[in-house]
Amino acid sequence: MFHTGFHFEPGGPLFVVEGQEVPAILVLTVAAVAAEVFLALKQDRRLGLLLPGGWLLWTLGTFILRLAGLGGFAALEEWGRLLAIAFAVENSLTLVLLLVYGLCRVARRRGTAHQMEKIKIEDL
């Protein structure tokens, strides 16, 4: 289990990075991007939205659990801004995966258009 991440403990640092976990996090991120490229280039374009959607749901779930763990409106006033920052930072992977999805779909569309143009030229 990773210890790198957000920690909402009074008096402690908000974000902790464990040096020995950085290579594993980078490998997992590269694997997620590679899987996104693979899924985004499939014929069914909905497949490419599985990873970004799944990650968004995961971060939303952790946000709701953290929010429920605060225990009241007084704590929400104190920690609410930090929770919003944590939610935004944790969703940076969602944005990266959506960007990869968009680029792959554009590349696929251009490749299909180029192929159709070649077919039209050959028909003449």
Backbone bond lengths (Angstrom), bond angles and torsions (degrees), N, CA, C in turn:
res aa  C-N    CA-C-N  psi(-1)  N-CA   C-N-CA  omega(-1)  CA-C   N-CA-C  phi
1 M - - - 1.452 - - 1.525 108.50 -
2 F 1.311 115.36 135.13 1.458 120.65 -179.38 1.522 111.27 -77.22
3 H 1.320 115.47 142.72 1.464 121.02 173.82 1.519 111.19 -102.55
4 T 1.333 116.37 -10.46 1.453 121.07 177.38 1.518 108.58 -70.81
5 G 1.329 115.61 136.05 1.456 119.59 177.65 1.512 112.08 143.24
6 F 1.309 115.71 -163.87 1.454 122.40 -178.59 1.518 109.92 -84.75
7 H 1.326 115.14 138.29 1.465 122.25 178.11 1.524 107.47 -132.16
8 F 1.313 115.55 117.32 1.458 120.74 -177.48 1.523 109.78 -101.25
9 E 1.322 114.59 75.01 1.450 121.07 179.05 1.520 108.28 -123.55
10 P 1.314 116.87 131.53 1.477 118.93 -179.41 1.530 111.06 -58.67
11 G 1.304 115.14 132.51 1.453 121.08 177.61 1.517 114.44 84.13
12 G 1.301 118.39 -7.38 1.461 121.67 -178.91 1.514 110.98 -103.03
13 P 1.323 116.37 169.05 1.469 119.17 177.54 1.526 110.25 -69.62
14 L 1.326 115.46 147.85 1.462 120.68 -179.38 1.522 111.16 -72.37
15 F 1.325 117.19 -40.91 1.464 121.33 -176.62 1.514 109.17 -125.96
16 V 1.316 116.76 131.63 1.456 122.52 -178.92 1.519 108.84 -122.72
17 V 1.332 116.79 133.36 1.461 121.93 175.78 1.522 107.81 -119.34
18 E 1.317 115.76 120.51 1.455 121.78 175.03 1.525 107.44 -91.97
19 G 1.321 117.57 122.06 1.458 122.22 -174.65 1.513 114.38 -58.39
20 Q 1.331 117.77 -38.96 1.464 120.08 -177.79 1.525 112.09 -72.41
21 E 1.337 119.27 -13.09 1.460 122.08 179.38 1.524 112.79 -91.57
22 V 1.320 118.44 -13.25 1.468 121.79 -176.21 1.526 112.07 -60.74
23 P 1.348 120.82 -46.78 1.473 118.78 178.64 1.528 113.06 -59.89
24 A 1.319 117.63 -39.62 1.466 120.55 178.97 1.522 111.09 -65.51
25 I 1.317 117.05 -39.88 1.468 120.94 178.55 1.520 110.15 -65.44
26 L 1.333 117.35 -41.28 1.465 120.25 177.95 1.527 111.79 -64.52
27 V 1.324 117.56 -41.32 1.470 121.18 178.54 1.524 110.15 -63.26
28 L 1.327 117.37 -43.20 1.467 120.48 178.76 1.524 111.76 -64.91
29 T 1.329 116.84 -37.36 1.465 120.43 178.16 1.523 110.77 -66.53
30 V 1.333 117.42 -44.44 1.461 121.18 178.20 1.527 110.30 -63.47
31 A 1.322 117.37 -39.10 1.467 120.81 178.07 1.533 110.48 -64.68
32 A 1.334 117.12 -39.31 1.469 120.27 178.33 1.525 110.87 -65.36
33 V 1.328 116.98 -40.68 1.472 120.13 178.50 1.526 110.47 -66.93
34 A 1.333 117.55 -40.76 1.470 120.57 178.21 1.529 110.92 -64.27
35 A 1.314 116.63 -41.68 1.469 119.95 177.40 1.524 110.71 -64.76
36 E 1.323 116.61 -37.25 1.464 120.57 178.20 1.523 110.93 -64.95
37 V 1.325 117.64 -41.08 1.467 120.91 177.20 1.528 109.37 -62.05
38 F 1.324 117.08 -45.18 1.452 121.23 179.55 1.530 111.13 -59.79
39 L 1.319 117.20 -46.70 1.465 120.94 -177.86 1.528 112.45 -71.91
40 A 1.332 116.64 -36.32 1.469 120.04 -177.38 1.524 111.92 -69.75
41 L 1.321 117.71 -25.93 1.462 120.61 -179.41 1.525 113.07 -86.38
42 K 1.313 117.42 -1.32 1.463 121.14 177.35 1.524 110.03 -70.65
43 Q 1.326 115.87 161.02 1.464 121.84 179.30 1.524 111.76 -60.90
44 D 1.339 117.13 -44.39 1.465 121.82 179.08 1.526 108.73 -81.04
45 R 1.315 115.88 108.49 1.464 119.13 -173.77 1.519 113.52 -69.53
46 R 1.316 117.94 -16.82 1.468 120.05 179.52 1.519 111.95 -67.83
47 L 1.319 117.66 -25.70 1.468 120.75 179.61 1.530 111.59 -60.23
48 G 1.324 116.52 -35.22 1.456 120.61 -179.52 1.516 113.87 -69.02
49 L 1.311 117.01 -14.18 1.466 120.48 179.62 1.526 112.55 -93.31
50 L 1.333 117.49 -2.71 1.467 120.31 -179.35 1.529 112.70 -64.40
51 L 1.326 117.29 -49.52 1.466 119.86 -177.61 1.534 112.77 -66.35
52 P 1.346 119.56 -48.81 1.467 117.63 178.08 1.526 112.18 -62.33
53 G 1.334 116.77 -39.62 1.463 119.73 179.03 1.517 112.12 -66.08
54 G 1.318 116.08 -41.44 1.463 120.12 177.82 1.517 112.44 -63.46
55 W 1.323 116.23 -42.52 1.463 119.34 179.12 1.528 111.16 -67.00
56 L 1.321 116.95 -38.23 1.467 120.81 177.13 1.522 110.17 -62.08
57 L 1.332 117.32 -44.22 1.471 120.11 178.22 1.526 111.52 -64.39
58 W 1.326 116.79 -38.70 1.472 120.49 178.56 1.531 110.52 -62.39
59 T 1.328 116.87 -48.40 1.468 119.37 -178.79 1.521 111.29 -68.06
60 L 1.330 117.28 -33.89 1.459 120.34 176.21 1.525 110.51 -65.17
61 G 1.328 116.26 -40.46 1.470 120.06 176.63 1.519 112.52 -62.71
62 T 1.332 117.33 -44.68 1.467 119.32 178.29 1.525 111.02 -65.92
63 F 1.340 117.02 -35.47 1.465 120.60 177.13 1.525 110.58 -62.68
64 I 1.335 116.81 -44.41 1.461 120.26 -179.79 1.530 110.71 -66.54
65 L 1.327 117.27 -40.06 1.474 119.80 177.74 1.525 111.68 -64.77
66 R 1.319 117.13 -40.89 1.466 119.96 176.96 1.521 110.70 -65.21
67 L 1.318 116.60 -40.16 1.453 121.71 178.90 1.524 110.54 -63.97
68 A 1.327 117.12 -41.98 1.463 121.17 178.51 1.522 111.17 -67.21
69 G 1.311 117.66 -30.24 1.454 121.32 -179.75 1.512 114.85 -76.09
70 L 1.321 117.75 -9.22 1.460 119.89 -179.60 1.512 111.97 -70.11
71 G 1.303 117.16 -39.93 1.452 119.76 172.79 1.509 117.16 90.17
72 G 1.292 120.62 8.99 1.453 119.45 175.77 1.511 112.46 162.80
73 F 1.335 114.09 171.17 1.459 119.20 -177.08 1.525 112.63 -71.75
74 A 1.327 118.19 -28.69 1.471 120.37 178.63 1.527 109.93 -64.99
75 A 1.320 116.39 -42.36 1.467 120.14 178.33 1.524 110.41 -70.00
76 L 1.339 116.90 -33.15 1.459 120.25 178.98 1.518 110.70 -63.85
77 E 1.312 116.47 -38.90 1.463 119.70 177.76 1.517 111.07 -62.89
78 E 1.310 116.86 -38.29 1.462 121.55 -178.74 1.532 112.03 -76.31
79 W 1.332 117.54 -43.53 1.452 121.83 -171.72 1.524 114.01 -103.27
80 G 1.328 118.44 -8.02 1.460 121.45 -174.96 1.512 113.96 -58.70
81 R 1.329 116.55 -43.41 1.465 120.19 179.74 1.521 110.96 -64.28
82 L 1.321 116.97 -40.60 1.463 120.56 179.49 1.528 111.38 -67.85
83 L 1.334 116.22 -36.23 1.461 119.11 176.13 1.528 111.34 -64.61
84 A 1.328 116.14 -40.10 1.470 119.80 178.35 1.522 110.89 -64.78
85 I 1.320 117.41 -39.81 1.472 120.98 177.50 1.526 109.88 -64.09
86 A 1.332 116.86 -44.03 1.466 120.75 179.22 1.524 110.71 -61.77
87 F 1.327 117.44 -41.75 1.463 121.13 178.72 1.525 110.97 -62.70
88 A 1.326 116.70 -42.01 1.468 120.28 -179.87 1.525 111.37 -66.69
89 V 1.319 117.72 -42.98 1.466 121.30 -178.59 1.535 110.51 -68.24
90 E 1.326 116.59 -41.33 1.460 119.61 -179.58 1.528 111.61 -66.20
91 N 1.323 117.52 -24.85 1.462 120.63 179.23 1.521 113.07 -88.01
92 S 1.320 118.13 6.58 1.466 119.73 176.34 1.538 110.10 -63.02
93 L 1.334 117.84 -33.63 1.464 120.27 175.98 1.525 110.76 -64.63
94 T 1.325 117.07 -36.39 1.465 120.38 176.78 1.520 110.28 -59.96
95 L 1.322 116.55 -44.43 1.460 120.46 179.59 1.523 111.89 -65.20
96 V 1.330 116.96 -40.22 1.466 120.76 178.16 1.531 110.22 -63.46
97 L 1.329 116.83 -44.07 1.467 120.14 179.98 1.524 111.30 -65.89
98 L 1.327 117.68 -37.69 1.466 119.98 176.71 1.526 111.51 -67.39
99 L 1.321 117.27 -35.71 1.460 120.73 176.18 1.525 110.68 -64.82
100 V 1.322 117.05 -44.67 1.464 121.58 177.33 1.524 109.68 -61.55
101 Y 1.326 117.02 -42.68 1.464 121.41 178.15 1.529 110.47 -58.83
102 G 1.317 116.74 -48.11 1.461 120.38 -179.39 1.519 112.21 -62.15
103 L 1.315 117.34 -43.72 1.466 120.66 179.26 1.523 111.65 -64.13
104 C 1.315 116.90 -40.63 1.468 120.21 179.31 1.525 111.33 -66.83
105 R 1.321 117.09 -39.78 1.469 119.87 179.57 1.530 111.05 -66.81
106 V 1.347 116.77 -38.94 1.468 119.79 177.37 1.521 110.02 -65.15
107 A 1.323 117.22 -43.50 1.465 120.87 179.30 1.529 110.60 -63.15
108 R 1.311 116.99 -40.30 1.467 120.48 178.52 1.526 110.76 -65.34
109 R 1.328 116.88 -42.06 1.466 120.71 179.75 1.524 110.89 -64.14
110 R 1.325 116.74 -41.94 1.472 119.82 178.55 1.520 111.04 -65.52
111 G 1.309 116.80 -40.13 1.463 120.32 178.21 1.516 111.64 -63.60
112 T 1.322 116.73 -40.18 1.467 120.73 178.14 1.528 110.48 -66.65
113 A 1.324 117.32 -42.22 1.468 120.71 179.19 1.531 110.58 -63.69
114 H 1.328 117.00 -40.87 1.462 121.09 178.85 1.531 110.34 -64.46
115 Q 1.319 116.87 -40.30 1.458 121.41 179.29 1.527 110.61 -66.02
116 M 1.328 117.13 -40.72 1.471 120.51 178.25 1.528 110.69 -64.86
117 E 1.324 117.06 -36.88 1.462 120.75 178.20 1.530 110.32 -65.22
118 K 1.329 118.22 -39.69 1.454 121.96 177.88 1.538 110.31 -63.37
119 I 1.331 116.18 -39.41 1.469 120.13 179.40 1.525 110.15 -64.77
120 K 1.325 117.17 -42.11 1.477 120.76 178.95 1.524 111.16 -62.89
121 I 1.320 116.89 -40.89 1.460 121.08 179.47 1.530 110.07 -64.94
122 E 1.327 117.17 -41.41 1.448 120.71 179.45 1.529 111.68 -66.49
123 D 1.324 117.86 -31.48 1.463 122.05 179.21 1.522 112.37 -68.27
124 L 1.317 116.18 -26.45 1.470 119.34 -179.81 1.495 108.67 -72.64
